[in-house]
């Protein structure tokens, strides 16, 4: 990977072939997987951050509650400690429905310098096998921007 992206307080290496996406209010950055010739769901990565001064436990509770309230057919698969960015962070894996699609998402969340930071990978459920290794490699490069 040699496609470094800086987004708000974070930087990371994008998977090979991924490109910056459109700017959308409320996000620090979006990256998109190569377009599928069949026109299917385009896997993406969204980085966002917002002010937050609480503990990691409180942040985890807020994130989980937000998922449950805002997502259709939400199903939590796993929650793990994540130490890639800070000594305390969380990795959430979940599925939800958006329109007619079942999406598989992996979100890395941590508190950094007074901000709640989130990196969320989303793909259609049937695309996970194709992107899983690249997303894991990308997640290992998440760091604070200089």
Secondary structure by P-SEA (a helix, b strand, c coil): ccccccccccccccccccccccccccccbbbbcccccccccccccccccccccccaaaaaaaaaaaaaaccccccccbbbbbcccccbbbbbbbbbbccccbbbbbbbbbbccccbbbbbbbcccccccccaaaaaaaaaaccccc
